[in-house]
């Protein structure tokens, strides 16, 4: 494991604090991972928590869209190895680099949050619901299995199926 830079350590501490504050039961499982994998999943979870809060918080829709657009730009910076602007970004960059996390899944998550903003989840068609679940839960699963170390096609299929099941249960 490559030692973290001071910037990455600070971002990892922020990610862990976000996970802790969330009160999620997932935290218990995350804590059992080896340190590098735990830091990566904390960074992914913290990103998800931040963008979900943007989508769910009350307030001006245009401002919330601008904030999501900012994260879309930030993801682009991370994959171009350009200077980042978000405090969490060094932890995400480390996870992306170490576990080869696909950019498309971060973008899918943002797309899903935009569906929330646009109100596309109120009595959606089955096609819209399926797309929403793929974006907000399937993407989390596909990023997570890489942090856990699974790269087999079966792991991806399981992550997508579990994502659908968890998201549909959450909706119900």
N, C-alpha and C positions, 0 to 999 in steps of 0.2 A: 504494500500500500504506500503510495506516494504521500509524504507529509503535506498537510494543508498549509497554504500560505496564511499569513495573518488575516488577510481579507476573506479568504475562504472559511477560516475558523470563526470569524465574526458572523458571517452569513449562516454558517452551520448552527451557531448558537441561536440566531434569530429564528431559523427554521424549527429548531427544537422547541423554542418558546411558543411559537405559533401552534405547534402540535399539542403541547401541554395545555395551553389556554383553550383549545378547541373542546377539550373534554371527551374526545372521541374514544370509543372502546377499541378502535384500531391501534391506538398507542401502545396498549399492552403487548400486542403481537409484534409491533415494530421494535419494541425494546429488546426482543430476543435475538434480533439480527446482529451479526458481527458489525463492528463500528463503521466500516466504510459503507456497507449496505444500508445500515440504519441511517447514516447521514444522507445518503442518496434518497431513501424513501421519505425521510423527513422533508427534504427539499421539495420533492414532488408533491407531497401532501400540503406543504405550506403554500406552494403555488396554487394548488387547487382551492385551498381555503380562501386565499386572497381574491382570486377571480370570482369564486362563488359569492363571496361577500359583496363584491362590486355589483354583481347581477341581482342579488337579493335585497340589498339595502334600499331604503326609500330615498327619494330625491330625484333630481333632474335626470331624465333619460339621456339627454345629449351629453351631459357630464359623465355619466356612467359609461356610455358608449366610448367617449374619448379616453377614459381610463382603460377600458378593454383594448382599444386601439393601441394605447401606449404599451400594453403588455404584448400585443402582437409584434410591435416594433422591437420590443426588448428581446423576444424570442429570436427574431431575425438577427439582432446583434449577437446573441449568444452563439448562434450557428455560424456566423461570419467571423467569430472571435474578435468582434469590435468592442470598444469600451462600453460597459454597461452603466445603467443609470439607477437600477433598483437595488436596494440593500440585499435582497435575497439572491440576486443573480449570480454572485460567485459560487454559492452552494449549488445552484442549478447547473452552472457551467461545469463544475466538477463532476456532478452526476451524469450529465450528458456525455462528457468526455470518457469517463470511466466505464459506463455501462451502455454506451452507444444508443442512447435514448432517441427515438425517432422524432424529428421536428414535427412531422405531420400530426402526431398525437397531441402535442401541446397546442397546435393550431386547432385541432378538432375540439379540444376542451374550450377554447375561446369561442369557437363557433357555437358550441352548445350553450354557453353563457349568453351569447347574443340572442339565441332562440328564447331564453328566459326573458331578456329585456324586451323583445318584440312581442311577448305574449303569445308565442306560437304553441305554448304548452297547455292552453286552456281548451279542453275537449279536442285534442288533435286527432287527425286521421291516424290509422294504424301505421302508415308509412312515415308520418311525422314523428310519431312516438318511437318507432324503431330507430329513426335517424337520431333523435334526441338521446335515446339510451346509448347508442353507439358512440356518440360524441362525449357525453358527460360521464359515462361509466365504462364503456369499452376502452376508451383512451386511457383512463386511470389504470385499468387492468393491464393493458399492454405496456404501459410505462412501469408498472409495479413488478410484473414478472421479470423484466430485465434487471431491475434492482435486486430481485431475489436470486438472480443467476440463471433463470430458465430462458433458453433461447430456442427450444424445439417448437416446431409448428403446433404440436399438441398443446403446448403451454399457451400459445396465442388463442387457440380455439377455446380452451378452458377459461382464459381471462375474459374473453368476449361473452361467453355464456354466463359466467358468474356475474359480470357487470350488468347484463340484462336482468338477471334474477334479482340482484340487489337493488337496482334502480326501480324496477317495477314494484318490488316490495315497498320501497321507500315511498313511491307515489301512492300506492294503496293505503 
